[in-house]
Every structure is written in C-alpha cells, then in structure tokens.
Amino acid sequence: MAQLYLKYQQLQVPAELHIYAGVGHGFGLRSTNEAAVADWPRQVRLWLREIGILKK
C-alpha cells in the first residue's frame, strides 16, 4: 500500500493513505470501540463526495 501511495505522489495524483495501527485486518463496517478505526466509514463518504461519486 505504501508503495502505491508513493507512486501516486510521484505522479502528482491526489491521494491519501490511512494506516490504523493495532486494529487488525478486515474490520469492515462492524461496530468498534477503536476510536481511529470507528471514523473510517465517514472518511470514505467524505472522499466519495469530494471526487463526485456521491452527491453532496
């Protein structure tokens, strides 16, 4: 993932990389008390609006 992000940066493609330490893999949309991970669905919705996939 980090290599892909760095390649985007090199090509000046707007990108963000979010890595959540200590939360495991495949947490999906399940409820969690992990503060950092709990916010990722909202972050995805904001991003999808910014790039025009979701209506504002």
CNS distance restraints for C-alpha pairs under 8 A (distance, minus, plus):
assign (resid   1 and name CA) (resid   5 and name CA) 6.28 0.50 0.50
assign (resid   2 and name CA) (resid   6 and name CA) 6.14 0.50 0.50
assign (resid   2 and name CA) (resid  17 and name CA) 7.53 0.50 0.50
assign (resid   3 and name CA) (resid   7 and name CA) 6.15 0.50 0.50
assign (resid   4 and name CA) (resid   8 and name CA) 6.29 0.50 0.50
assign (resid   5 and name CA) (resid   9 and name CA) 6.32 0.50 0.50
assign (resid   5 and name CA) (resid  15 and name CA) 6.79 0.50 0.50
assign (resid   5 and name CA) (resid  16 and name CA) 7.26 0.50 0.50
assign (resid   5 and name CA) (resid  17 and name CA) 6.54 0.50 0.50
assign (resid   6 and name CA) (resid  10 and name CA) 6.15 0.50 0.50
assign (resid   7 and name CA) (resid  11 and name CA) 6.22 0.50 0.50
assign (resid   8 and name CA) (resid  12 and name CA) 5.97 0.50 0.50
assign (resid   8 and name CA) (resid  13 and name CA) 4.87 0.50 0.50
assign (resid   8 and name CA) (resid  14 and name CA) 7.03 0.50 0.50
assign (resid   8 and name CA) (resid  15 and name CA) 6.62 0.50 0.50
assign (resid   9 and name CA) (resid  13 and name CA) 5.82 0.50 0.50
assign (resid   9 and name CA) (resid  14 and name CA) 7.11 0.50 0.50
assign (resid   9 and name CA) (resid  15 and name CA) 7.19 0.50 0.50
assign (resid  20 and name CA) (resid  36 and name CA) 6.84 0.50 0.50
assign (resid  20 and name CA) (resid  37 and name CA) 6.63 0.50 0.50
assign (resid  23 and name CA) (resid  27 and name CA) 7.79 0.50 0.50
assign (resid  23 and name CA) (resid  34 and name CA) 7.51 0.50 0.50
assign (resid  23 and name CA) (resid  37 and name CA) 7.51 0.50 0.50
assign (resid  29 and name CA) (resid  41 and name CA) 7.30 0.50 0.50
assign (resid  31 and name CA) (resid  38 and name CA) 7.25 0.50 0.50
assign (resid  32 and name CA) (resid  37 and name CA) 7.41 0.50 0.50
assign (resid  32 and name CA) (resid  38 and name CA) 5.95 0.50 0.50
assign (resid  33 and name CA) (resid  38 and name CA) 6.75 0.50 0.50
assign (resid  34 and name CA) (resid  38 and name CA) 5.90 0.50 0.50
assign (resid  35 and name CA) (resid  39 and name CA) 7.00 0.50 0.50
assign (resid  36 and name CA) (resid  40 and name CA) 7.50 0.50 0.50
assign (resid  39 and name CA) (resid  43 and name CA) 6.42 0.50 0.50
assign (resid  40 and name CA) (resid  44 and name CA) 6.22 0.50 0.50
assign (resid  41 and name CA) (resid  45 and name CA) 6.36 0.50 0.50
assign (resid  42 and name CA) (resid  46 and name CA) 6.26 0.50 0.50
assign (resid  43 and name CA) (resid  47 and name CA) 6.22 0.50 0.50
assign (resid  44 and name CA) (resid  48 and name CA) 6.09 0.50 0.50
assign (resid  45 and name CA) (resid  49 and name CA) 6.24 0.50 0.50
assign (resid  45 and name CA) (resid  54 and name CA) 7.53 0.50 0.50
assign (resid  46 and name CA) (resid  50 and name CA) 6.21 0.50 0.50
assign (resid  47 and name CA) (resid  51 and name CA) 6.32 0.50 0.50
assign (resid  48 and name CA) (resid  52 and name CA) 6.18 0.50 0.50
assign (resid  48 and name CA) (resid  53 and name CA) 5.15 0.50 0.50
assign (resid  48 and name CA) (resid  54 and name CA) 5.47 0.50 0.50
assign (resid  49 and name CA) (resid  53 and name CA) 5.81 0.50 0.50
assign (resid  49 and name CA) (resid  54 and name CA) 4.62 0.50 0.50
assign (resid  49 and name CA) (resid  55 and name CA) 5.97 0.50 0.50
assign (resid  49 and name CA) (resid  56 and name CA) 5.85 0.50 0.50
